């Protein structure tokens, strides 16, 4: 039976996550900054649809990207070098989340609810959630957001309104995270899109070891410098 959570202390060991659906660990609890922090520190994240209780996941294997292993396809590298987009950090966090929440590709729903936007915005106001944004002619055209603990970044979602906008924000963002000393980017689930950029699967055990080491390091001061993408 799936554990039902009452307090953040009730998270079960992640080894108890189900094989089907893969990685589902628990249900219930709340969606607040305190719940999110307790979850991320344990290698757990929320993912659920409207009308469902909060569902908590810890998949095995886990998709991650080590910043130094970023791979940039040549065609995208040419776009990056054109400097078409202005990349900014944390200037439109809520707008990025709302853009990520917007239905896409014929979809009618979203897993990024108003409750979730409120919770992650609270983390952002505490300096623990960040947005990396692509701007064009003064308009927000792409970006991504996630949570940062110590020297680990947990990527959540991205969007693009202009071709390659989110990809350029991602590439420049990863290089900036590498520059800041971030040791691991959690990508959660395996996708071909992320694999194209060098993300790989590692075991949950390996992930948890790296997570513990990374979040216990002193967090960098988040800023955006001009760093080389090549």
C-alpha positions in Angstrom: 0.0 0.0 0.0 1.3 3.5 -0.9 2.3 5.4 2.3 0.1 8.4 3.0 2.1 11.4 4.4 1.0 13.7 7.2 4.2 15.5 8.0 7.5 15.9 6.1 9.1 13.6 8.6 6.9 10.8 7.2 8.8 10.3 3.9 9.6 6.6 3.7 13.1 5.4 2.6 13.3 5.9 -1.1 14.2 2.2 -1.6 10.5 1.5 -0.9 9.5 3.3 -4.2 7.4 1.2 -6.5 8.6 -0.5 -9.7 5.2 0.3 -11.3 4.6 3.1 -11.7 8.4 3.4 -11.6 9.6 5.5 -8.7 6.3 6.3 -7.1 7.1 6.5 -3.4 4.2 8.2 -1.4 1.1 10.3 -1.6 -0.4 13.1 0.5 1.2 15.8 2.5 1.4 19.4 1.4 2.9 21.4 -1.3 4.8 24.2 0.6 8.4 25.3 0.7 9.1 23.1 3.8 7.7 20.0 2.1 9.7 20.7 -1.1 12.9 21.2 0.8 12.4 18.0 2.9 11.7 16.1 -0.3 14.6 17.3 -2.4 17.1 16.7 0.4 16.0 13.0 0.3 16.1 12.7 -3.5 12.3 13.0 -3.9 10.3 15.3 -6.1 6.5 15.9 -6.6 4.7 15.2 -9.8 0.9 14.8 -10.1 -2.0 16.0 -12.2 -4.9 18.2 -11.2 -7.4 16.3 -9.1 -4.8 13.9 -7.7 -3.3 14.1 -4.2 0.4 15.2 -4.1 2.4 12.3 -5.5 6.1 11.9 -4.5 8.7 10.1 -6.7 12.2 8.8 -6.5 13.0 6.8 -9.7 15.7 4.3 -10.2 17.8 4.8 -12.3 18.0 8.6 -12.1 18.8 10.9 -15.0 21.5 13.4 -14.2 23.8 15.8 -16.0 27.3 16.5 -14.8 28.0 20.0 -16.0 31.5 19.2 -17.2 30.0 16.5 -19.5 27.6 18.9 -21.3 27.4 18.1 -25.0 26.3 20.9 -27.4 25.4 19.8 -30.9 27.2 21.8 -33.6 24.0 23.2 -35.1 23.0 24.6 -31.6 26.5 25.8 -31.0 26.3 28.0 -34.0 23.0 29.5 -32.7 24.6 30.1 -29.3 27.5 31.9 -30.8 25.2 34.2 -32.7 24.2 35.8 -29.4 20.6 36.1 -30.6 19.2 35.8 -27.1 19.9 37.8 -24.0 20.3 35.3 -21.1 19.2 36.5 -17.7 19.0 35.0 -14.2 16.1 35.4 -11.8 14.4 38.4 -13.4 11.1 36.7 -14.2 10.8 33.6 -12.1 7.0 33.5 -11.8 6.6 34.3 -15.5 8.9 31.4 -16.4 6.8 29.0 -14.2 3.6 30.2 -15.8 5.0 29.7 -19.3 6.2 26.2 -18.4 2.6 25.5 -17.1 1.0 26.6 -20.3 -0.4 23.7 -22.4 1.7 22.7 -25.3 1.5 20.4 -28.3 -2.2 20.0 -28.2 -2.2 19.2 -24.5 -5.1 20.6 -22.4 -3.8 20.2 -18.9 -0.6 20.8 -16.9 1.0 19.3 -13.8 2.3 22.8 -12.8 -0.7 24.0 -10.7 -1.3 27.3 -9.0 -0.4 25.6 -5.7 2.9 24.5 -7.2 3.7 28.0 -8.5 3.0 29.4 -5.1 5.3 26.8 -3.4 8.2 27.2 -5.8 7.9 31.0 -5.7 8.3 30.8 -1.9 11.5 28.9 -2.5 12.6 31.5 -5.0 12.0 34.2 -2.5 14.2 32.3 0.0 17.0 32.1 -2.7 16.6 28.4 -3.3 14.8 28.3 -6.6 16.0 30.0 -9.8 15.0 30.8 -13.3 17.4 31.0 -16.3 15.7 33.1 -19.0 16.1 33.8 -22.8 15.0 37.3 -23.9 14.6 38.6 -27.4 13.8 42.2 -28.2 12.6 42.7 -24.6 10.3 39.7 -24.6 10.7 36.5 -22.5 10.9 33.8 -25.2 12.3 30.8 -23.3 13.8 29.5 -20.1 13.8 27.0 -17.3 13.5 26.9 -13.6 14.6 24.6 -10.8 15.8 24.3 -7.2 19.3 24.7 -5.9 20.6 23.1 -2.6 24.3 23.4 -1.9 26.0 22.6 -5.2 23.2 20.5 -6.7 20.6 21.9 -9.1 17.3 20.2 -9.6 15.9 21.0 -13.0 12.1 21.2 -13.2 10.8 22.4 -16.5 11.5 24.5 -19.5 9.6 26.3 -22.3 10.3 28.0 -25.6 8.2 30.5 -27.6 11.0 30.9 -30.2 13.0 28.1 -31.7 16.1 27.2 -29.7 15.4 29.8 -27.0 15.1 27.2 -24.2 18.1 25.2 -25.5 20.3 28.3 -25.5 19.2 29.2 -22.0 19.9 25.6 -21.0 23.4 25.5 -22.5 24.4 28.8 -21.1 22.8 28.0 -17.8 24.7 24.7 -17.5 28.0 26.4 -18.3 27.3 29.0 -15.6 26.4 26.3 -13.1 29.7 24.6 -13.9 31.5 28.0 -13.4 29.8 28.3 -10.0 31.0 24.9 -8.9 27.7 23.0 -9.2 28.5 19.3 -9.2 25.3 17.7 -10.5 22.1 18.6 -12.2 19.1 16.4 -11.5 17.1 15.8 -14.6 14.8 13.3 -12.9 13.5 11.1 -15.7 15.2 9.8 -18.9 14.4 11.7 -22.1 16.1 11.7 -25.5 16.2 15.5 -25.3 18.3 15.5 -22.2 20.4 12.6 -23.3 21.3 14.6 -26.4 23.0 17.1 -24.1 25.0 14.5 -22.3 22.7 13.6 -19.4 23.0 9.9 -18.3 21.3 7.5 -16.0 22.9 6.5 -12.7 21.6 4.2 -10.0 19.5 5.6 -7.2 22.2 4.6 -4.7 24.8 6.5 -6.7 22.5 9.5 -7.0 21.8 9.6 -3.3 25.5 9.5 -2.4 26.3 12.3 -4.8 23.3 14.2 -3.6 24.3 14.0 0.0 27.9 15.2 -0.8 26.6 18.0 -3.0 23.9 19.5 -0.9 26.3 19.6 2.1 28.7 21.9 0.3 28.5 25.7 0.7 26.0 27.0 -1.9 27.5 29.4 -4.5 26.3 33.0 -4.8 24.0 32.8 -7.8 25.0 35.2 -10.6 25.4 35.2 -14.3 28.9 35.8 -15.7 30.1 35.7 -19.3 31.5 32.2 -19.5 32.7 30.2 -22.5 30.2 27.8 -23.9 32.7 25.9 -26.1 
